[in-house]
Amino acid sequence: MKDQEEDELPLATSRLARNNQLQELPYNELSRLARLRTLNLHNNHINSEGLPDEAFESLQLLQYIYLANNKRWDLRSQNHHGASPRIRYPEQFEVLLEKVLVPWSHLKVQRRISVPRRTVLRSETQVSTLEVKEAKKKMLTVAPQFLPSTLRIVDLAANRLTCVYPLTFGHKSGLRSVYMHNNQLNNTGLPFDVFNGSDAVSTLILSSNRLTYVPQNLPHALVRLHLQNNFISRVPKGALSSQWRLRELYLQNNNLSSEGLDSSTFSRLKSLEYLDLSNNNLTQVPAGLPANIVILHLGRNSLNFLPPECLSRVKGLQYLLLQGNALTAAGVHPDAFSHLRSLHTLHLYNNRLERIPQGLPRRVRSLMLLHNQITWVGLHDFAGTYALVELNLSYNRLYSARIHRLAFRKLRRLETLDISANHLTLLPAGLPSSLQVLNLQKNQINSLSPELLANLTMLKELHLAHNRLRIGSISPGTWQELYGLKLLDLSYNELSYVPPDLPESLEYLYLQHNRIVVIMAEAFLTTPNIRVITLRSNRLLAANVSDKAFADLKLLEVVDTMGNPEPISISLLQAGRWTHTQMGT
């Protein structure tokens, strides 16, 4: 801020924004701005000493104050945008911002710094706590004690706050949003009466602090409450009993255990629609969940059992995310999902399922079962999931012989099927004609026949990369009913030339990393609409590539021939003119 600019600030200023290197609040200048409504001081170097208690007393019309990210150095925590902090000067090694020892591996140095021999690094990676008191003077560690009662939004995020006062946020009837994420607040630094008289607060962000339990006496009007990335291990009884308007509650990435919750923890949150409890230590689904929840995140916990009534109350649930737990098929009761008549997305990936769980929701549209231990798919496993649109069975232990030939017979709306990264040697039989995307890469498929692709007239993408296909194992007529196929991925197989009679509708053909030694003149005769052909890393020599193969491909945009034994020159016909491209080694 330039002195001349400060001296000439008009008295009628209603918005003041700064993004400089201020170390203290320009109190004398601000005291004249009685009409100021917006004060933006984020990304400065304002510290607690530079923010006197009387700083805002004259700003009786102030509605919006932004003091986020006011800190000079930060060796350990992330900055306001999540990026790792950096040390800019050698002398910063002698400043620690906390009474902790900072791991050497956390310090990202922009330029090489030689550490003096007198510097002692304890236990191989630690820096001593030198000049801590001086360092604390250079950061915002304490919230302003008094803020104007007219405020509507307060942003104090990404500082080093350890303490908030009762009148920082209290007794402000118009206050709507408070942002205090990425600070160092613990429960002691957050007084019980911190929001007294501020009953209209609807958004409260306290994520990435040091809270060990959910604060009590929170505003009754809360709609969004962010408490993720703390150290919360429990929710005190009654802490959430008055927030009946709360719609979104974020508690992920904490230390919550089932013992830290009880049946009344969430029961009074009648408006709750979004609850994220992922990445905690829960061993069971919380009891007393409110009926209006639409999205429930329980991923990355320690759940190993879903009893019949655990989800009976949440009848309006649409998204249930249970990935990254320890669920087995026997641990999922057949009636666990019986009340979830609105559920359309179910994530069960990264569990310990050895087969398809019984009693899947009848109206589920997206079912994620990847990264389990499923070894077989039976006749009736999907008999009741007639609405299924997307099914992912990738990264399991499936063999062709252990997928029943009628396993998918009832899935007449299925559009995407992923069975990649299993042990299949053949395409599954009885695939539904509604399929649009079929992923079978990273298997051991060694043959293709028209019977297994029959009636797939709506298929647009067929992914067969990383298999064992050879030209002789692709039966004549294999592609004849794939009238709508746009993308065919045959990369990383054992093909010696381009498969014949490819579909006329084809636009993207991936043949990289095969054993192709020749491109004959008729190679793309049946694919006049082709746009992209990748032939990278094959065994092609220039003499074995016919120019006639590409001569009539008017829509061709890319031919990739890099990584072959010698450079290949291909001419592309586009917009009535020849464009010469050469991609080689």
VEXDREN-2710 file (C-alpha; in Angstrom, 1 decimal):
% VEXDREN-2710
k/r/px/py/pz
1/MET/0.0/0.0/0.0
2/LYS/1.5/3.3/-1.0
3/ASP/1.5/6.2/1.5
4/GLN/0.0/8.6/-1.1
5/GLU/-2.9/6.2/-1.9
6/GLU/-3.6/5.7/1.9
7/ASP/-3.7/9.5/2.5
8/GLU/-6.1/10.0/-0.4
9/LEU/-8.6/7.2/0.4
10/PRO/-12.1/8.8/-0.1
11/LEU/-14.3/8.9/2.9
12/ALA/-17.2/7.3/1.0
13/THR/-15.2/4.2/0.2
14/SER/-17.4/1.1/0.5
15/ARG/-15.0/-1.6/-0.6
16/LEU/-11.3/-1.8/0.2
17/ALA/-9.2/-4.6/-1.2
18/ARG/-5.5/-5.2/-0.6
19/ASN/-3.1/-8.0/-1.6
20/ASN/0.3/-6.7/-0.5
21/GLN/2.8/-7.2/2.3
22/LEU/1.1/-5.3/5.1
23/GLN/2.4/-6.3/8.6
24/GLU/-0.1/-4.3/10.5
25/LEU/-3.6/-2.9/10.0
26/PRO/-3.5/0.8/8.8
27/TYR/-5.7/1.9/11.6
28/ASN/-5.4/5.6/11.1
29/GLU/-6.5/5.4/7.5
30/LEU/-9.3/2.9/8.2
31/SER/-10.7/5.0/11.1
32/ARG/-11.9/7.6/8.5
33/LEU/-13.8/5.1/6.4
34/ALA/-17.0/5.1/8.2
35/ARG/-18.9/3.8/5.2
36/LEU/-16.6/0.9/4.5
37/ARG/-18.5/-2.3/3.8
38/THR/-15.9/-4.7/2.5
39/LEU/-12.4/-5.0/3.9
40/ASN/-10.2/-7.4/2.0
41/LEU/-6.7/-7.9/3.6
42/HIS/-6.0/-11.5/2.7
43/ASN/-2.5/-12.6/1.5
44/ASN/-0.7/-10.0/3.6
45/HIS/1.7/-10.3/6.5
46/ILE/-0.5/-9.0/9.2
47/ASN/0.3/-10.5/12.6
48/SER/-1.4/-10.4/16.0
49/GLU/0.5/-7.4/17.2
50/GLY/-0.4/-5.5/14.0
51/LEU/-4.1/-6.1/14.7
52/PRO/-5.1/-4.0/17.8
53/ASP/-8.4/-4.5/19.6
54/GLU/-9.7/-1.1/18.5
55/ALA/-8.8/-1.7/14.8
56/PHE/-12.4/-2.0/13.7
57/GLU/-14.3/0.1/16.2
58/SER/-15.1/2.9/13.7
59/LEU/-16.3/0.6/10.9
60/GLN/-19.9/0.4/12.0
61/LEU/-21.2/-0.5/8.5
62/LEU/-18.6/-3.2/7.7
63/GLN/-20.2/-6.4/6.4
64/TYR/-17.4/-8.4/4.8
65/ILE/-13.9/-8.9/6.2
66/TYR/-11.3/-11.1/4.7
67/LEU/-8.1/-11.8/6.6
68/ALA/-7.2/-15.1/5.2
69/ASN/-3.6/-16.3/4.7
70/ASN/-1.7/-13.7/6.7
71/LYS/1.5/-15.4/7.7
72/ARG/5.0/-14.8/6.8
73/TRP/6.6/-18.2/7.0
74/ASP/5.2/-21.6/7.3
75/LEU/7.6/-24.6/7.4
76/ARG/5.1/-27.3/8.1
77/SER/1.5/-26.8/7.2
78/GLN/0.0/-26.3/3.8
79/ASN/-0.9/-22.9/2.4
80/HIS/-4.4/-21.7/1.7
81/HIS/-4.4/-23.4/-1.7
82/GLY/-3.0/-26.7/-0.5
83/ALA/0.5/-26.3/-1.9
84/SER/3.5/-27.2/0.1
85/PRO/5.2/-24.2/1.7
86/ARG/8.7/-23.2/0.8
87/ILE/11.7/-21.8/2.7
88/ARG/13.0/-18.7/0.9
89/TYR/16.0/-17.6/2.9
90/PRO/18.7/-19.4/4.9
91/GLU/17.9/-17.5/8.1
92/GLN/14.5/-19.2/8.2
93/PHE/16.2/-22.3/9.4
94/GLU/16.5/-20.6/12.7
95/VAL/12.8/-19.8/13.0
96/LEU/10.2/-22.4/14.0
97/LEU/6.6/-21.4/13.9
98/GLU/5.5/-23.9/16.5
99/LYS/6.9/-25.5/19.6
100/VAL/7.4/-28.7/17.6
101/LEU/10.3/-30.2/15.8
102/VAL/10.0/-30.0/12.1
103/PRO/11.0/-33.1/10.0
104/TRP/13.7/-32.2/7.6
105/SER/11.9/-34.0/4.8
106/HIS/9.0/-31.6/5.0
107/LEU/11.2/-28.6/4.2
108/LYS/11.2/-27.8/0.5
109/VAL/14.0/-25.4/-0.3
110/GLN/13.9/-23.3/-3.5
111/ARG/17.7/-23.0/-3.7
112/ARG/20.6/-24.8/-2.3
113/ILE/21.3/-23.8/1.3
114/SER/24.3/-24.8/3.2
115/VAL/23.7/-25.5/6.9
116/PRO/26.4/-24.1/9.2
117/ARG/28.3/-26.7/11.1
118/ARG/27.2/-25.2/14.4
119/THR/23.6/-26.1/13.5
120/VAL/22.6/-29.3/15.3
121/LEU/20.0/-31.5/13.6
122/ARG/18.5/-33.9/16.2
123/SER/17.6/-37.5/15.3
124/GLU/18.7/-37.1/11.7
125/THR/15.8/-35.0/10.4
126/GLN/14.9/-32.4/13.0
127/VAL/15.4/-28.7/13.4
128/SER/15.6/-27.2/16.9
129/THR/12.9/-24.8/18.2
130/LEU/14.9/-21.6/18.0
131/GLU/13.5/-18.2/18.4
132/VAL/9.9/-19.5/18.7
133/LYS/8.7/-16.3/20.5
134/GLU/10.0/-14.1/17.7
135/ALA/8.4/-16.3/15.1
136/LYS/5.0/-16.1/16.7
137/LYS/5.2/-12.3/16.5
138/LYS/5.2/-12.6/12.7
139/MET/2.0/-14.5/12.3
140/LEU/-1.7/-14.1/13.1
141/THR/-2.2/-16.5/16.0
142/VAL/-5.1/-14.8/17.8
143/ALA/-8.4/-13.7/16.3
144/PRO/-9.5/-10.1/16.6
145/GLN/-11.1/-9.7/20.0
146/PHE/-13.9/-7.3/18.8
147/LEU/-15.4/-7.3/15.3
148/PRO/-18.3/-5.0/14.2
149/SER/-21.8/-6.3/14.9
150/THR/-22.8/-5.6/11.3
151/LEU/-20.7/-8.3/9.8
152/ARG/-22.2/-10.9/7.5
153/ILE/-19.0/-12.8/6.3
154/VAL/-15.7/-13.3/8.2
155/ASP/-12.8/-15.1/6.6
156/LEU/-9.9/-15.9/8.8
157/ALA/-8.7/-19.1/7.0
158/ALA/-5.1/-20.2/6.5
159/ASN/-3.5/-18.4/9.4
160/ARG/-2.1/-19.7/12.7
161/LEU/-5.1/-19.0/14.9
162/THR/-5.1/-20.8/18.2
163/CYS/-7.6/-18.6/20.0
164/VAL/-11.0/-17.0/19.3
165/TYR/-12.8/-14.6/21.6
166/PRO/-16.5/-14.5/22.5
167/LEU/-17.0/-11.2/20.7
168/THR/-15.0/-12.2/17.7
169/PHE/-18.1/-13.8/16.2
170/GLY/-20.7/-13.4/19.0
171/HIS/-23.6/-11.0/19.1
172/LYS/-23.8/-10.4/15.4
173/SER/-27.3/-11.0/14.3
174/GLY/-26.5/-10.6/10.6
175/LEU/-23.5/-12.9/10.5
176/ARG/-24.0/-15.7/7.9
177/SER/-20.7/-17.3/7.1
178/VAL/-17.5/-17.9/9.1
179/TYR/-14.4/-19.4/7.5
180/MET/-11.6/-20.6/9.9
181/HIS/-10.2/-23.6/8.1
182/ASN/-6.5/-24.3/8.0
183/ASN/-5.6/-22.8/11.4
184/GLN/-4.5/-24.4/14.6
185/LEU/-7.6/-24.1/16.7
186/ASN/-8.2/-26.7/19.4
187/ASN/-11.4/-27.0/21.5
188/THR/-9.8/-24.9/24.3
189/GLY/-9.3/-22.0/21.9
190/LEU/-12.9/-22.1/20.8
191/PRO/-15.0/-20.8/23.7
192/PHE/-18.4/-22.3/24.5
193/ASP/-20.1/-18.9/24.0
194/VAL/-18.3/-18.0/20.8
195/PHE/-21.5/-17.8/18.7
196/ASN/-23.9/-16.5/21.4
197/GLY/-26.2/-13.9/19.8
198/SER/-25.2/-15.0/16.3
199/ASP/-28.0/-17.4/15.6
200/ALA/-28.2/-16.7/11.8
201/VAL/-24.8/-18.3/11.0
202/SER/-25.5/-20.8/8.2
203/THR/-22.0/-21.7/7.0
204/LEU/-19.2/-22.6/9.4
205/ILE/-15.9/-23.9/8.1
206/LEU/-13.6/-25.4/10.8
207/SER/-11.8/-28.0/8.7
208/SER/-8.0/-28.6/9.0
209/ASN/-7.6/-27.5/12.6
210/ARG/-6.8/-29.4/15.8
211/LEU/-10.2/-30.2/17.2
212/THR/-10.6/-33.4/19.2
213/TYR/-14.4/-33.4/19.5
214/VAL/-17.3/-31.6/17.8
215/PRO/-17.7/-28.2/19.4
216/GLN/-20.9/-27.7/21.4
217/ASN/-23.3/-24.7/21.4
218/LEU/-23.0/-24.3/17.6
219/PRO/-25.4/-21.9/15.9
220/HIS/-28.9/-23.3/15.4
221/ALA/-29.3/-22.0/11.9
222/LEU/-26.3/-23.9/10.5
223/VAL/-26.8/-25.3/7.0
224/ARG/-23.2/-26.3/6.2
225/LEU/-20.7/-27.5/8.8
226/HIS/-17.2/-28.5/7.8
227/LEU/-15.1/-30.3/10.4
228/GLN/-13.0/-32.6/8.2
229/ASN/-9.3/-33.0/8.6
230/ASN/-9.2/-32.6/12.4
231/PHE/-8.5/-35.1/15.2
232/ILE/-12.1/-35.5/16.2
233/SER/-12.7/-38.8/18.1
234/ARG/-16.2/-38.2/19.5
235/VAL/-19.3/-36.2/19.2
236/PRO/-20.5/-35.1/22.7
237/LYS/-24.1/-36.0/23.5
238/GLY/-26.4/-33.2/22.4
239/ALA/-23.7/-31.3/20.3
240/LEU/-25.9/-31.6/17.2
241/SER/-29.3/-31.7/18.8
242/SER/-30.4/-28.2/17.8
243/GLN/-29.1/-27.9/14.2
244/TRP/-32.4/-29.1/12.6
245/ARG/-31.7/-27.0/9.5
246/LEU/-28.3/-28.6/8.8
247/ARG/-28.1/-30.1/5.3
248/GLU/-24.4/-30.8/4.9
249/LEU/-22.0/-32.3/7.5
250/TYR/-18.4/-33.0/6.7
251/LEU/-16.6/-35.2/9.3
252/GLN/-14.2/-37.1/7.0
253/ASN/-10.5/-37.6/7.8
254/ASN/-10.8/-37.6/11.6
255/ASN/-10.4/-40.2/14.4
256/LEU/-14.0/-41.0/14.9
257/SER/-14.8/-44.5/16.3
258/SER/-18.2/-46.1/16.7
259/GLU/-17.7/-45.7/20.5
260/GLY/-17.5/-41.9/20.0
261/LEU/-21.1/-41.9/18.5
262/ASP/-24.4/-42.9/19.9
263/SER/-27.9/-43.4/18.6
264/SER/-28.8/-39.8/19.1
265/THR/-25.7/-38.2/17.5
266/PHE/-27.4/-37.5/14.2
267/SER/-31.0/-38.4/14.9
268/ARG/-32.3/-34.8/15.3
269/LEU/-30.7/-33.5/12.1
270/LYS/-34.0/-33.7/10.2
271/SER/-32.8/-31.7/7.2
272/LEU/-29.5/-33.5/6.8
273/GLU/-28.9/-34.6/3.2
274/TYR/-25.2/-35.0/3.0
275/LEU/-23.1/-36.8/5.6
276/ASP/-19.4/-37.6/5.1
277/LEU/-17.8/-39.9/7.7
278/SER/-15.2/-41.4/5.4
279/ASN/-11.6/-42.1/6.4
280/ASN/-12.4/-42.6/10.1
281/ASN/-12.2/-45.7/12.5
282/LEU/-15.9/-46.7/12.4
283/THR/-16.6/-50.5/12.8
284/GLN/-20.3/-50.2/12.3
285/VAL/-22.9/-48.0/10.5
286/PRO/-23.9/-45.2/12.9
287/ALA/-27.3/-45.7/14.5
288/GLY/-30.1/-43.2/14.3
289/LEU/-29.3/-41.7/10.9
290/PRO/-32.0/-39.2/9.8
291/ALA/-34.4/-40.3/7.1
292/ASN/-33.6/-37.4/4.6
293/ILE/-30.0/-38.3/3.9
294/VAL/-29.4/-38.4/0.2
295/ILE/-25.6/-39.0/0.1
296/LEU/-23.8/-41.1/2.8
297/HIS/-20.0/-41.5/2.7
298/LEU/-18.7/-44.3/4.9
299/GLY/-15.7/-45.3/2.8
300/ARG/-12.2/-46.0/4.2
301/ASN/-13.4/-47.1/7.6
302/SER/-13.3/-50.6/9.3
303/LEU/-16.8/-51.8/8.6
304/ASN/-17.0/-55.6/8.3
305/PHE/-20.7/-56.2/8.8
306/LEU/-23.9/-54.7/7.5
307/PRO/-26.8/-56.0/9.7
308/PRO/-30.4/-56.0/8.3
309/GLU/-31.6/-52.8/10.0
310/CYS/-28.5/-50.7/9.9
311/LEU/-29.8/-48.5/7.0
312/SER/-33.6/-49.0/7.5
313/ARG/-34.2/-45.3/8.5
314/VAL/-32.5/-43.7/5.5
315/LYS/-35.2/-44.6/3.0
316/GLY/-34.4/-41.6/0.7
317/LEU/-30.8/-42.5/0.3
318/GLN/-29.5/-42.2/-3.3
319/TYR/-25.7/-42.5/-2.9
320/LEU/-24.1/-45.0/-0.5
321/LEU/-20.3/-45.1/-0.6
322/LEU/-18.8/-48.1/1.3
323/GLN/-15.5/-48.5/-0.5
324/GLY/-12.3/-49.2/1.4
325/ASN/-13.7/-51.2/4.3
326/ALA/-13.4/-54.9/5.3
327/LEU/-16.8/-56.2/4.0
328/THR/-17.2/-59.8/2.9
329/ALA/-20.2/-61.2/1.1
330/ALA/-21.2/-63.1/4.3
331/GLY/-20.9/-59.8/6.2
332/VAL/-23.5/-58.1/4.1
333/HIS/-26.9/-59.3/5.3
334/PRO/-29.4/-60.0/2.4
335/ASP/-31.8/-57.4/3.9
336/ALA/-29.1/-54.7/4.5
337/PHE/-30.3/-52.8/1.5
338/SER/-34.0/-53.8/1.4
339/HIS/-35.3/-50.4/2.5
340/LEU/-33.2/-48.4/0.1
341/ARG/-35.7/-48.0/-2.7
342/SER/-34.3/-44.8/-4.0
343/LEU/-30.6/-45.9/-4.0
344/HIS/-29.1/-45.6/-7.4
345/THR/-25.3/-45.5/-6.7
346/LEU/-23.6/-48.1/-4.5
347/HIS/-19.8/-48.2/-4.1
348/LEU/-18.4/-51.5/-2.6
349/TYR/-15.0/-51.4/-4.2
350/ASN/-11.8/-52.1/-2.2
351/ASN/-13.4/-54.5/0.2
352/ARG/-13.0/-58.3/0.7
353/LEU/-16.0/-59.6/-1.2
354/GLU/-15.4/-63.1/-2.6
355/ARG/-18.7/-63.1/-4.4
356/ILE/-21.6/-60.8/-5.3
357/PRO/-23.5/-59.8/-2.2
358/GLN/-27.1/-61.0/-2.0
359/GLY/-30.0/-58.6/-1.7
360/LEU/-28.5/-55.8/-3.9
361/PRO/-30.8/-52.7/-4.1
362/ARG/-33.4/-53.3/-6.9
363/ARG/-33.2/-49.8/-8.4
364/VAL/-29.4/-49.4/-8.2
365/ARG/-28.1/-47.9/-11.5
366/SER/-24.3/-47.7/-10.7
367/LEU/-22.6/-50.6/-8.9
368/MET/-18.9/-50.5/-8.2
369/LEU/-17.4/-53.9/-7.2
370/LEU/-13.9/-53.4/-8.4
371/HIS/-10.8/-54.3/-6.4
372/ASN/-12.4/-57.2/-4.5
373/GLN/-11.7/-60.9/-4.4
374/ILE/-14.8/-62.0/-6.4
375/THR/-14.1/-65.4/-8.1
376/TRP/-17.5/-66.2/-9.7
377/VAL/-20.7/-64.6/-10.9
378/GLY/-23.8/-66.8/-10.5
379/LEU/-27.1/-67.1/-12.4
380/HIS/-29.1/-65.1/-9.9
381/ASP/-26.5/-62.5/-8.7
382/PHE/-28.0/-59.7/-10.8
383/ALA/-31.5/-61.1/-11.3
384/GLY/-33.0/-58.3/-9.2
385/THR/-31.0/-55.3/-10.4
386/TYR/-32.9/-54.7/-13.6
387/ALA/-32.2/-50.9/-13.5
388/LEU/-28.4/-51.3/-13.6
389/VAL/-26.7/-49.0/-16.1
390/GLU/-23.1/-49.2/-15.0
391/LEU/-21.4/-52.3/-13.5
392/ASN/-17.7/-52.4/-12.6
393/LEU/-16.2/-55.8/-11.8
394/SER/-12.6/-55.0/-12.7
395/TYR/-9.6/-56.1/-10.6
396/ASN/-11.2/-59.2/-9.2
397/ARG/-10.4/-62.9/-9.6
398/LEU/-12.9/-63.9/-12.3
399/TYR/-12.3/-66.7/-14.8
400/SER/-14.4/-67.2/-17.9
401/ALA/-15.7/-70.6/-16.7
402/ARG/-17.0/-69.0/-13.5
403/ILE/-19.2/-66.4/-15.1
404/HIS/-22.6/-68.0/-15.7
405/ARG/-23.7/-67.7/-19.4
406/LEU/-27.0/-66.1/-18.3
407/ALA/-25.5/-63.9/-15.5
408/PHE/-26.3/-60.7/-17.3
409/ARG/-29.6/-61.7/-18.9
410/LYS/-31.8/-59.3/-16.8
411/LEU/-29.6/-56.3/-17.2
412/ARG/-31.5/-54.8/-20.2
413/ARG/-30.5/-51.3/-19.4
414/LEU/-26.8/-51.9/-18.8
415/GLU/-24.7/-49.4/-20.8
416/THR/-21.2/-49.8/-19.3
417/LEU/-19.6/-53.1/-18.2
418/ASP/-16.1/-53.3/-16.9
419/ILE/-14.5/-56.7/-16.3
420/SER/-10.9/-55.6/-17.0
421/ALA/-7.9/-56.9/-15.0
422/ASN/-9.3/-60.4/-14.3
423/HIS/-8.4/-63.8/-15.7
424/LEU/-10.8/-64.1/-18.6
425/THR/-9.8/-66.0/-21.7
426/LEU/-13.1/-65.5/-23.6
427/LEU/-15.6/-62.8/-23.8
428/PRO/-18.5/-63.4/-21.4
429/ALA/-21.6/-64.9/-23.0
430/GLY/-25.1/-63.4/-23.0
431/LEU/-24.0/-59.7/-22.9
432/PRO/-27.0/-57.4/-23.0
433/SER/-27.8/-55.6/-26.3
434/SER/-28.0/-52.3/-24.5
435/LEU/-24.2/-52.2/-23.9
436/GLN/-22.4/-49.1/-25.1
437/VAL/-19.0/-49.5/-23.4
438/LEU/-17.3/-52.8/-22.8
439/ASN/-14.0/-52.9/-20.9
440/LEU/-12.1/-56.2/-21.1
441/GLN/-8.5/-55.0/-21.1
442/LYS/-5.8/-56.6/-18.9
443/ASN/-7.2/-60.2/-19.2
444/GLN/-5.9/-63.2/-21.0
445/ILE/-8.4/-63.2/-23.9
446/ASN/-7.0/-65.2/-26.8
447/SER/-9.9/-65.5/-29.2
448/LEU/-12.9/-63.6/-30.5
449/SER/-15.9/-64.9/-32.3
450/PRO/-19.1/-63.4/-33.8
451/GLU/-21.4/-65.3/-31.5
452/LEU/-20.1/-63.6/-28.3
453/LEU/-20.5/-60.1/-29.9
454/ALA/-23.8/-60.8/-31.6
455/ASN/-26.6/-58.3/-31.1
456/LEU/-24.3/-55.6/-29.6
457/THR/-25.6/-53.1/-32.2
458/MET/-25.4/-50.2/-29.7
459/LEU/-21.8/-50.8/-28.6
460/LYS/-19.7/-47.7/-29.1
461/GLU/-16.4/-48.6/-27.3
462/LEU/-14.7/-52.0/-27.1
463/HIS/-11.5/-52.1/-25.0
464/LEU/-9.4/-55.2/-25.5
465/ALA/-5.9/-53.9/-24.7
466/HIS/-3.4/-56.0/-22.9
467/ASN/-4.7/-59.4/-23.9
468/ARG/-3.3/-62.3/-26.0
469/LEU/-5.1/-61.8/-29.3
470/ARG/-3.6/-62.9/-32.6
471/ILE/-4.9/-62.5/-36.1
472/GLY/-5.6/-66.2/-36.4
473/SER/-7.7/-66.1/-33.2
474/ILE/-10.2/-63.5/-34.5
475/SER/-12.9/-65.4/-36.4
476/PRO/-14.2/-64.0/-39.7
477/GLY/-17.4/-61.9/-39.1
478/THR/-16.4/-61.0/-35.6
479/TRP/-17.3/-57.3/-36.1
480/GLN/-20.2/-57.7/-38.4
481/GLU/-23.0/-56.8/-36.0
482/LEU/-21.1/-53.9/-34.3
483/TYR/-22.8/-51.3/-36.4
484/GLY/-22.3/-48.4/-34.0
485/LEU/-18.7/-49.1/-32.8
486/LYS/-16.7/-45.9/-32.7
487/LEU/-13.6/-46.9/-30.7
488/LEU/-11.7/-50.2/-30.8
489/ASP/-8.7/-50.7/-28.6
490/LEU/-6.5/-53.7/-29.6
491/SER/-3.2/-52.3/-28.3
492/TYR/-0.7/-54.5/-26.4
493/ASN/-1.8/-57.8/-28.1
494/GLU/0.0/-60.1/-30.5
495/LEU/-1.4/-58.9/-33.8
496/SER/0.8/-59.2/-36.9
497/TYR/-1.3/-57.0/-39.2
498/VAL/-4.5/-54.9/-39.1
499/PRO/-7.6/-57.1/-38.5
500/PRO/-9.7/-57.3/-41.6
501/ASP/-13.4/-56.3/-42.1
502/LEU/-13.4/-53.7/-39.3
503/PRO/-16.8/-51.9/-38.7
504/GLU/-17.7/-49.0/-41.1
505/SER/-18.6/-46.8/-38.2
506/LEU/-15.1/-47.0/-36.6
507/GLU/-13.4/-43.6/-35.8
508/TYR/-10.7/-44.5/-33.3
509/LEU/-8.4/-47.5/-33.8
510/TYR/-5.6/-48.3/-31.3
511/LEU/-3.1/-50.9/-32.4
512/GLN/0.1/-49.7/-30.6
513/HIS/2.5/-52.2/-29.1
514/ASN/1.6/-55.2/-31.2
515/ARG/3.7/-57.2/-33.7
516/ILE/2.4/-55.6/-36.9
517/VAL/4.9/-55.9/-39.7
518/VAL/2.8/-54.8/-42.7
519/ILE/0.1/-52.3/-43.6
520/MET/-1.6/-53.6/-46.8
521/ALA/-3.5/-51.4/-49.3
522/GLU/-6.9/-52.8/-48.2
523/ALA/-6.2/-52.5/-44.4
524/PHE/-8.7/-49.7/-43.9
525/LEU/-11.0/-50.3/-46.8
526/THR/-14.0/-50.9/-44.6
527/THR/-13.4/-47.9/-42.3
528/PRO/-14.0/-44.7/-44.3
529/ASN/-14.9/-42.7/-41.2
530/ILE/-11.6/-43.4/-39.3
531/ARG/-10.1/-40.3/-37.6
532/VAL/-7.3/-41.7/-35.5
533/ILE/-5.0/-44.7/-36.1
534/THR/-2.2/-45.5/-33.6
535/LEU/0.5/-47.9/-34.8
536/ARG/3.2/-46.9/-32.4
537/SER/5.8/-49.4/-31.3
538/ASN/5.1/-52.2/-33.8
539/ARG/7.6/-53.8/-36.2
540/LEU/6.8/-51.7/-39.3
541/LEU/9.4/-50.8/-42.0
542/ALA/8.7/-48.0/-44.4
543/ALA/8.7/-50.4/-47.4
544/ASN/5.9/-52.5/-45.8
545/VAL/3.5/-49.6/-45.4
546/SER/1.3/-49.1/-48.5
547/ASP/0.4/-45.4/-49.3
548/LYS/-2.9/-46.6/-50.7
549/ALA/-4.0/-47.8/-47.3
550/PHE/-4.6/-44.1/-46.2
551/ALA/-5.4/-42.6/-49.6
552/ASP/-9.2/-42.5/-49.3
553/LEU/-9.5/-41.7/-45.6
554/LYS/-10.8/-38.2/-45.9
555/LEU/-11.5/-37.8/-42.2
556/LEU/-8.2/-39.1/-41.0
557/GLU/-6.6/-36.7/-38.5
558/VAL/-3.8/-38.6/-36.7
559/VAL/-1.6/-41.5/-37.6
560/ASP/0.9/-42.3/-34.9
561/THR/3.8/-44.5/-36.1
562/MET/6.5/-43.6/-33.6
563/GLY/8.6/-46.2/-32.0
564/ASN/8.9/-48.5/-35.0
565/PRO/12.2/-49.8/-36.3
566/GLU/12.5/-46.9/-38.8
567/PRO/10.6/-43.6/-39.5
568/ILE/7.4/-44.0/-41.4
569/SER/6.1/-41.3/-43.7
570/ILE/2.3/-41.0/-44.0
571/SER/0.4/-38.5/-46.1
572/LEU/-3.0/-37.3/-44.8
573/LEU/-5.7/-36.0/-47.0
574/GLN/-7.6/-33.3/-45.3
575/ALA/-9.8/-30.4/-46.5
576/GLY/-8.9/-31.2/-50.1
577/ARG/-5.2/-30.9/-49.7
578/TRP/-2.3/-33.2/-48.7
579/THR/-0.7/-32.7/-45.4
580/HIS/2.6/-34.4/-45.0
581/THR/3.4/-35.8/-41.5
582/GLN/6.3/-37.9/-40.4
583/MET/6.4/-39.7/-37.1
584/GLY/9.4/-41.9/-36.5
585/THR/11.9/-43.0/-34.0
END
